[in-house]
């Protein structure tokens, strides 16, 4: 995954850590580093597709102050519900936004992808949701809502050593 700024310059790149072996990703070499950066005052972390199933990865980033996860994916239509549930869960449990961009259309083997890209808020609400068609969805990341939620419910401070972490 490559992030380009408004000037057309590469800001960061991320190599997918968790390979999805059922789709032949065993021929790829997985990455080994979480990628975080700041853009326009927002702390961002990157993830790709199958990474969404690994909450520990997202929590590790959240503990370092991430506000927004950018997740690029290619989930097929048969796994649409798990994809949207997991995206919402990662947003809620980490008190952050998750911007999920998922593939549409089909591949050469006839696999149909669900689209359904969206911006999931820290309360799990979907602030913008796309269809299975090509298009654009627009939503706003409200940092005041994010900060207020974190101030009210101090999830990270309420974790218990030995139970929630070592």
C-alpha positions in Angstrom: 0.0 0.0 0.0 1.3 3.4 -0.9 0.2 6.8 0.5 0.6 9.8 -1.7 0.2 13.4 -0.3 -1.5 16.3 -2.0 1.8 17.2 -3.7 2.0 13.8 -5.4 4.8 12.7 -3.1 5.0 9.2 -1.5 4.5 9.7 2.3 4.6 6.0 3.4 4.3 2.5 2.1 3.2 -0.6 3.9 3.8 -4.3 3.1 0.9 -6.5 4.1 1.8 -8.5 7.2 -0.8 -11.2 7.3 -0.9 -13.2 4.1 -4.2 -14.9 3.1 -3.1 -18.4 2.0 -6.5 -19.6 0.6 -6.1 -17.0 -2.2 -2.6 -18.0 -3.1 -0.7 -15.4 -1.1 1.9 -18.0 0.0 3.9 -16.8 -3.0 4.3 -13.4 -1.3 6.7 -12.4 1.4 4.8 -10.8 4.3 5.8 -7.5 5.8 7.0 -7.2 9.4 6.4 -3.6 10.4 3.4 -1.6 11.5 3.3 1.7 9.6 2.2 4.9 11.3 2.5 8.5 10.3 0.8 11.9 10.8 -1.1 13.7 8.1 -2.9 17.0 8.6 -2.9 16.4 12.4 -4.3 12.9 12.3 -2.3 9.9 13.4 -2.7 7.2 10.7 -1.9 3.5 10.5 -2.1 1.2 7.5 -3.5 -2.3 7.0 -4.4 -4.5 4.1 -7.4 -6.9 3.8 -6.7 -10.0 5.9 -4.9 -7.9 8.5 -8.4 -6.8 9.6 -8.8 -10.2 11.3 -5.9 -9.5 13.7 -7.2 -7.2 16.5 -3.8 -7.3 18.3 -2.2 -5.5 15.4 -4.8 -2.7 15.5 -4.5 -2.4 19.3 -0.8 -2.1 19.2 -1.2 0.9 16.9 -4.0 2.4 19.0 -1.8 2.4 22.1 0.6 4.6 20.3 -2.1 7.2 19.5 -3.5 6.2 16.1 -6.7 8.1 15.2 -7.4 6.6 11.7 -6.8 3.2 10.1 -6.6 3.1 6.3 -7.5 -0.4 5.2 -7.3 -1.5 1.5 -8.9 -4.8 0.8 -10.3 -7.3 -1.7 -13.0 -9.1 0.3 -15.4 -11.2 -1.9 -19.2 -10.8 -1.6 -19.5 -14.1 0.3 -17.5 -12.5 3.2 -19.1 -9.1 3.1 -20.7 -9.4 6.6 -17.5 -10.5 8.4 -15.6 -7.6 6.6 -18.1 -4.9 7.8 -18.4 -6.4 11.3 -14.6 -6.5 11.7 -14.1 -3.0 10.4 -16.7 -1.7 12.9 -15.2 -3.7 15.7 -11.7 -2.4 15.0 -13.1 1.1 15.2 -15.0 0.6 18.4 -12.4 -1.4 20.3 -9.6 1.1 19.4 -11.6 4.3 19.7 -10.6 5.3 16.2 -11.9 5.7 12.7 -11.5 2.9 10.1 -11.6 3.9 6.5 -12.1 0.7 4.5 -11.6 0.7 0.8 -12.7 -2.6 -0.7 -12.5 -3.9 -4.3 -15.6 -4.1 -6.6 -16.3 -6.1 -9.7 -14.9 -9.6 -10.3 -11.6 -11.3 -11.1 -10.5 -13.6 -13.9 -11.8 -16.6 -12.0 -15.3 -15.1 -11.6 -14.9 -14.2 -7.9 -17.2 -11.3 -7.2 -16.0 -8.6 -4.7 -18.5 -6.8 -2.5 -17.3 -3.2 -2.6 -19.0 -1.8 0.5 -16.2 0.6 1.3 -16.9 2.9 4.2 -15.8 5.1 7.0 -16.5 3.5 10.4 -16.6 5.9 13.4 -15.2 5.2 16.9 -18.8 4.4 18.0 -19.1 1.8 15.2 -21.4 3.9 13.1 -20.8 3.9 9.4 -20.4 7.6 8.4 -20.2 6.8 4.6 -21.0 3.6 2.9 -20.4 2.7 -0.7 -22.3 0.1 -2.8 -21.0 -2.7 -4.9 -20.6 -0.2 -7.8 -17.8 2.1 -8.6 -18.3 5.4 -7.0 -17.3 8.0 -4.4 -18.5 8.3 -0.8 -17.8 11.4 1.2 -17.6 11.6 5.0 -15.9 13.8 7.6 -13.5 12.7 10.3 -14.5 14.6 13.4 -11.6 14.8 15.8 -13.7 16.5 18.5 -16.0 13.4 18.6 -13.0 11.1 18.7 -11.4 13.1 21.6 -14.7 13.4 23.6 -15.3 9.6 23.3 -11.7 8.9 24.5 -12.1 11.3 27.4 -15.4 9.8 28.5 -14.5 6.1 28.2 -10.9 5.5 29.0 -10.7 2.0 27.5 -6.9 1.8 27.3 -6.4 2.9 30.9 -9.0 0.3 32.1 -7.0 -2.7 30.7 -5.8 -5.2 33.3 -2.3 -6.5 33.3 -2.2 -10.3 33.1 -5.7 -10.4 31.6 -5.7 -7.8 28.7 -1.9 -7.6 28.3 1.3 -9.1 29.7 
